[in-house]
Amino acid sequence: MKKIGVLFGRERSFPEAFIARVNEKNVEGIQAEAVHIDKVMQGEDSGYAVIIDRISQDIPFYRAFLKNAALCGTAVINNPFWWSADEKFFNNCLATKIGVPVPKTVIIPSSTMPPDTTDQSFSNLAYPLDWEKIFGYIGFPAYMKPHAGGGWKSVYKVTGVDDFFTKHGETEELIMMLQEEIVFEEYYRCYCIGGKYVRIMNYEPRNPHHLRYVADFNPSKKRLDEMTDIVLRICNYLGYDFNTVELAVREGVPYAIDFCNPAPDAEVTSVGQENFDWVVETAATFAIEKAQEHKEGRDNLTWGKYLTRSIEGKKLF
């Protein structure tokens, strides 16, 4: 029996529906359940062929458990080694190399020095930074957000130089990105599962949270194909099996705004019943595929094109 496990926190609607759907499919030799951990011994198998990770970004103990499981052959969705290394500024840098339009973005040192450092720890960093060029490149208004992490935590709209320095002072030890504002006509949130299944959803981030999926956009087939291509290109280069990509359309050009969401919101009350049903069905289908492909004692993780091409000595882009 090959077990598919879901590792989750407070969310209930997606994990419970996913487990039920996998088991309803009644595929011979495959069963889904909530992951149960009563001990973690180094180098010992977790007992799961596949684990869908929905919470380890918030609980380091779980991330360590998943890495050990992956070393023993579990196909973890998403790859815990890559997820531990990845962050949003790198994502933007990669996008510039694979032909995906992104907002102009710079990274800013933290306002407060990290623990156990002094000014001498920053000997290689100019002081002050070339703020004139930075602000000239980005323009105002702009957005400032953490270079790592998810959701809308610590996201600021800044209207000018003084406003930037005031708000940057509130961010303490966070490493922030300063990003060009994209004044968009349309906005889409796109699920990508298995690096091949894509669902493009109308999304309006300026609406209250419970109304963000209520938007009346009517993209052409050409636009849908273009956005699908962008989503697949991003997720295949990064190597995410389960991700969302947010696209803001300005003057006909889809800009990738946020595309490092390896545990994206999948609550039925947030995404709506139709989108929820698609995510549950598609995630169940893909997890079963991964379980059927699973090879004992092998590396069953997904590694993105950026890493695999580097290892193979191929041209990266």
N, C-alpha and C positions, 0 to 999 in steps of 0.2 A: 504493500500500500504506500503510495506517495502522498505525503501530506502537504497541503498548501496552508500556510498560516498568515494571519493578519496581526500586526503589532500596532496597537493604537492607544490613544489616550482617552480624552473625554468624549470624543465623537462617537456616535452610535449608529446613525442611519446608514452610512456607507458600509462600515465593517459588517454589520449584521446582515444587510441586504446582499453584500458580496458573498459572504459565507453561504447564505441560503441559496443564492443563484448557482454557485459552483456545485453544491450538493444536489440541487434540483436537476442539473444536467446529467447526473448519474453516469459519469464517465467511468468505465471500469478501472479500478485500481487507483482512483484519485478521490481524495476527501479534503474538505476545507474546514478550518476551525480557528478560533482565536489562539494566538501563540500563548503557550503556558511555559513559564520559566521557573523552575524551583532550584536550579543550581547552574553555574556556568564553569565548566572545567576546561582548562587550556587544551586545545587540540582535540576536543571531543565533539562528535557530531550533534547537531541540534535536534535531529529527528525530522527536519522539514526539508522537502525538496525545493520549495519556493516559499519565500516570506515577502509579503507586501508591507513595507515600512511606512507608517503614518506618523511616527512620534519621536524617532531617535534624535531629531534635530534639537529637541528640548531636553532630552534625558541622556547624558553621556554614557551611563551604564548600558543602556540599550544599544548605543552605537558600538560599544566594545563587544557586546554579545553578538551583534550582527557581523562584525568583522571576523570573529572567531567562527561563526556559522559559515560565512562565505569561504573561509580557508578550508573548511571541511566539505565544501561542495554545494552548499545551499545557493540557489539563485535568488539573491536579494534584490528586490525592486523598491528603491533604486540602489545602485552600487554604493555601498557605504564608504568605500575608500575614495571614490571620486567626489561624492557628496561632501565628505569631510574637507577636501582640498579646494572645492569650487567656491566662487563668490561672484557677485554681480559685476564688479569692475572687470574682472577677467572675461566674463561673458560678453560685455560690450566690446572689449578689445578683440576677442575672437570674431565677433560679428563683422567688424570692419575688414577682416581678412577673408570672409566667406561671402561677401557681397550682400550682406543684410543691412539695410539702412537703420541707423540708430541715432538718437540725439547726441549732439556734441557733449562730451562728458570728461571731467577731470576728477582726480582723487585728491583729497585734502587730508593732511595729517590731523591727528586728534587734537582737540582744544586743550585737553589736560594730558600731561605726560603719564604714560603707563606706570604701574607700580615698579619699584626697583630700578627706575631710570632717573637720570639727571640731564641737564642741558648738554653735558659732555657725551651722552649717549647718541646725540643727534648731530655729531660733528660733520656728517656728510650732507646735511640738510641746510639749504640757504635760509638765512633769516634777515629780513622777511622774504617770503616767496615773491615771485613776480606777479603780484596780484593784478597789476594793470593788464598784463597779457592774458591772465586767466579770465578776468571779468570781460575783457574785450572779446575773447574767444567764445564764451558761453552766452553773454548778454543777459539782460534782465527784462522781465521777471524770469526766474529760474527755479529749479527744484533741488533741494538738498535731501539726500537720503543715505542711510547706512550702506556701505559697500557689501555687507553680508547681512543675512537675516531675511525674514519674510514679513508679509502683511504690510500694513500701513504704519508700523511703529516708527516713531522719530522721523517722519517725513515732513519737511517744511517747504512752503512756498516763500521765496525771498524776492523782495521787490527792488533792492538796491544794495549798495556797498555797506551802508550802516546797518541795514536790516540783516545782511549776511553775517556780519561780525557779531551782532547781538545774538542771533539764533545759533550760530556756530558755537558760541560760548556756552550754550545750554547742553551741548552734546557730549561734553566731558571726554571720556576715553574712546568714544565711537570713532571709527574711521569713516569719513563721509565722502560721498560723491556729490559734485555740483554738476547739474545737468540742464541743458537747454530745455526750455519749455516748448512742447509741441502743441500748438493750438489746433486741435483736430476737428474734423467734420464727422468722422465715424470712429468707433472704437470696438475692438473685438477681443474676446478672451477665448483662447483655443486650447482644448485638451489635445494632448498627443500621448497615445498609449502604444507601447511596443515599437516605437519608432516607425509606425506605419498607419495606425488608425488615428484619424484627425476629426475633431468636431469643432466647428467654428461657431461661436455663440455671440450674438449681439450683446454688448455690455456698455453701460454708461457709468463710469466711475464718479461722475459728478452728482449722481442720484444718491439718496439715502441707501444704506447698505441693502435693505430688503427689496429695493427697487432697481438695483443695478443691472439685473438681467432683463429689465423691461425697457427695450430700446427698439425703435422702428427703423432699422437700417435694411436696405434691400440691395446687397452687393450683387454685381453681375457675375456670370460664370467665370469670366476672365479674372475678376478681382478675387473670387473664391479660389481659383486655381493658383493665382499668385501667392495668396496668403498661405495656402496649403503647402506650397513649395518652400516658403520661408520657414514655416513651422517644422517641417520634416528636416530641412537642412540644419537648423539650429539643434534639434534634439538628437539627430544622428551624429553631429560633430561632438556634442557634449556627452552623449551616451546615456541619456535619461530614458528609462522605460515608461515613466509616468511623470508628466510635466504639464504645465500650462504656459502658453506664450501669449503675452498681451501685445496687441498691434493697434497703433493709433494712425489713422489715415489723414494725412495733411496734403492737400492739393493733389490728391490721387496717389500719393506714395505711402505705403504701409511702413511705419517705423516700429521696430521692436522696442518696446518700452521696458518690459519686465519679463524675463524668460528663465529665471532660476527659481522655479516653484515645484520642487520635487515631492512635496506633500500638499498639493493644492486642495483648496476648499472643495469638498464634495458632499456637503450636507444638503439634504433635499430642501430644507427651508431656505437655503441660500441660492442654489442653482436652479431650482424649479424641477418639477416632476419629470418633464421630458428629457432635460439634460441629465438628471440624476439616473434615469433608467438607462440612458446610453452609456454612462460611465460604469454603472454596475455590470451591464451586459458585456461591454467591451473588456473591462478589467478581468471579468471571469473567464472570458474566451482566451485572453492572452495568458493569464496565469495557468490555465490548463495546458496551453501550448508549451509554456516553459516547463511545466512538470513532465510532460511527455518527452520533451527534448533532454531532460536532466540526465546527466551522466555521473554516476557515483565516483567520488574521489577526484573529480575534475573541477576546473574553474568554470563555473556556470554563470558568471557575472557578465553584464554587458559593459564593454569598454568602447568609448566613442572614437570617432575617426581621428580626432586630434591626437589621442594617445597611440592608437594602433598604427597610424601612419608614421609617427615618430619612431616607434619601436622597429617598424619594418624598413626604416630609412627612406621612405617615400617622400615626395614633395608634399608638404602639409596642406596646401590650399590649391 
